[in-house]
Amino acid sequence: RLKDSGFKFCLVNNYIPGSGISFIDADNFKGSYDATAYLISLGHKRIAFLNGPLRYANSADRLAGYSRAMEDNCLPVEKDCLLEGNYGRKSGYAAASRLLKIHELPTAVFAANDRMAAGLVQGLKEKGVRVPEDIAVVGFDDSDIATVLEPQLTTVRVPFFEMGKRCGAEFVKIVNGESRQ
């Protein structure tokens, strides 16, 4: 509706494919690929993925990166290892119970954001699972919550400040007529 009303704006850390709306985002595919490849390099072969809702472009990109890393390393993407949350901590906590019901327990989980990863770690610990000894967990975003977990969360860094700064600079150009949106 903003676009249809002629407002000038830029989405940060999100995009709507085919909308023509300006955006700035991290490389979610590459970040997810690298996180999954990192877990594989540590010897993990059965890696679960805790993603957000697929209606978000970022979720689809992160799933694609995870899947490609698994496939490139000749590891199957198993349906029972694909978990969905809502990007909130509580959904990560709830995912811990679902994860522990998987017949052949994964040795690692890549979570599509740090809030879900934090909830997952909390839920696993409450059920007696040692992180990272029993199940390794990697997050995405490098948010403050990653540093307060014990042990601290390994996470993919997303340069939010830099993205906001770049979007702001582009927006100023648009407002000043130096660029087209």
N, C-alpha and C positions, 0 to 999 in steps of 0.2 A: 504494500500500500504506500510506503514511503516513496518508492521508486515511481509508482504511477502518479503520485502527487507532485513529482518534480523535485523532491528533496535530494540534496547531495549528501551522501554518506558512504562509509566504508565499513565492511565487516572485518573484525579482527578475530583470528583463530576460528574461523568458520567461513564457509562459502556455500552458495546455492548453485549447483551446476546448471549451466544454460540460462541463467537469469540475467546476465549482463551487469550484475551488481559488482562494484569494485570490492576487492577483499585483499587481505594479507594473511597468510597462514604459514605454519611450519610445514615441512615436508613429512607429512604423517606416514606416508608409505615407507620412506627411507628410515625414519625413526623406528618404526615397528619392525622393519626388516632387520635393522642393526641390533635391536634389543633381542629379537628371537635368535639371530645368528650368534650373539654373545652367549646366550644360554646354551646353544648347541656347542659352542667352543669350550664350554665348561664340562661337556660330556652328557648333557641332558638330551634325551631322545624322545621322551614323551612329555610334551609341553602343552599345557592348557592355555587358552586365551580367554580372558575376561574382558569383554567388549561392552561398549555402550550401544544404544539402539541404532539399528542400521538405517533409520530414517535420516540420520546425520551423515553428511558427506565425510566428516572426519572418521567416523566409525567404519565406513566402507573402506576408506583408504588404509586405516590401521589393520583391518582384517586382511586386505590384499597384501600388505607388507609382511604380516605374520605368515600368511599362506605361502607366499613366494619363497620366503626363507626356509620354511619347512620343505617345500617341494625341491628347492635347489640343493638341499642336503639329503634328498631321498628319504624324507620322513613323512609319514602320512598326516594329513589334517583330518583328525577323527572327530566326527560329529559330537560325540559325548564329551569331548574336551573343549568345545566351544560354548562358553557361558556368556550370558548377557545380564548386564546390570543397567543402571540409569545414570551412571557417572557420579553417583553419590556414595558416601562412606557406608551407609546402611545397606546398600545393594551389594557392596563388596563383602560385608559381614554375612549377609544371607547366602552369598555364593559359596562361602566356606562349607556350609552343610551340603550343598549340591555337589561340590567338588569331591568331598569325602565319600560320596555315594557312587562315584565312578568305579567300575569293576576293577580296572587296572589303574591304580592311582598314578597320576602324573608326578614327576620329580620336580617340575618347575611350572610356574604360572607367569605369563606376561599379562599384566593388567593395562588396559587402555588409558588409565589415568591414575594419579597417585591417591586420590580420595578412595577409589574402589580398592586399590592395593592396600591401603591402610586398614580399611574395614576387613578385607580378606585376611590380612595378617592377624588382626585382633581375633577374628572368628576361628582361625586355625589354632592360635595359641590357646584359646579357651577350650579347645577340643584336644589339647595335649600334643599338637603337632609342633615340632620345632622348626622355626624359620631362621636360617636357610638350610639347616642340617637335613631335615626330612623333605621339605618342599621349599625350593628357592622362589622368590617373588621379585619381579622387576616391574616398575611402574613407568608412567609417562607423564611429563610436564615439568618435573623438577620443582615441585611446589614446596612450600614451607613444611607441609606435613611429612615430607620425605625425611627431613632431618630430625624430627621428634620421635620417630619410631625407634624401637630398640630391637634389633640393630637397625641402623639407618638404612633406608630403602635405596637400592640401586635404581636409577631412573633415567629416562631420556630427557635431556634438557630442551625445553622450548623457550626461545628468547622473547617472552611476552613484552618486556619493556621495549626492546628494540623494534618489535613488530608494531607496537602502539606508536612509537616515535616515528617510524617510517610512514605509517598510515596517516598520522597527523600532518606530516610534512607534505604528503601527496594531497591531502584534503585542503591544506592552505593554498597549494598551487591551483586546485580546482576552483576554490572560492575567489581567488585573484585572477581567474581567467587565463592562467598560464598552462593549463592542462585541461583535457576533457575527461569527464568521468566515464 
